[in-house]
């Protein structure tokens, strides 16, 4: 256990289990999942709820695999990256029994997600997370993009549950509530999501230059900016996977998440360029003054 590689692998597996189980329990307790109160769910509601389950399992794997990279501050080799992803995927699978137990209890209150369906969704999320985590382990911009976007999505889900109680929250944007008309409801939620994506990207870009994230990657700033897409990209792929599994999805939600992915990368590039220019011009400006 004194070997840091062993510590990293064990930590990834344990953290993935805690993140998977903890997020599922939090989603159940806050009414995000499995809490329709006997209201008949539409096909779109089922897809939205399925996307949340897939996303929770995927980010549990991604964050757990990337945690040793962030806290131990060492760049793992190619083989070690897949070992960390595999350990995190195995740990996240421990959330499957918890998910099926919650789904079984929720069916009593009218939930549309069966135990077998929830089990498949968790497995899909674990596979998705294992694939994306290979990039998150290697890239700090990708890892911090995932962390920041997990916070964004949880805030959107919690606010949506409060403004629209009894309805399945949307993973693609904020739902401002039924007091808004359907057109304004979608527009306001979409604009807020895109604004948050730009701000998150800019903040990551500034941090990337200040903390020199690209120092050990040997890549240009534009390539590093593309790695910041990891956060919204996982949400997009989770939603598309849920749509394929459920046979239905909303094109507007797909467009929102695609635009958010583009804007977070644009914000990262702009924030990095601006910080780099201010750092280069700062001393000269001070001397001339």
Buried (B, 14 or more C-beta within 10 A) or exposed (E): EEEEBEEBBBBBBBBBBBBBBBBBBBBBEBBBBBBBEEEEBEEBBBBBBBBBBBBBBBBBBBBBBBBBBBEBEEBBEEEBBBBBBBBBBBBBBBBBEBBBEBBBEBBEEBBBBEBEBBBBBBBBBBBBBBBBBBBBBBBBBBBBBBBBBBEBBBEBBBBBBEBBEEBBBBBBBBBBBEEBEEEEBBBBBBEBBBEBBBBBBBBBBBBBBEEEBBEEBEEEBEEBBBBBBBBBBBBBBBBBBBBEBBEEBBEBBBEBBBBBBBBBBBBBBBBBBBBBEEEEEEEEEEEEE
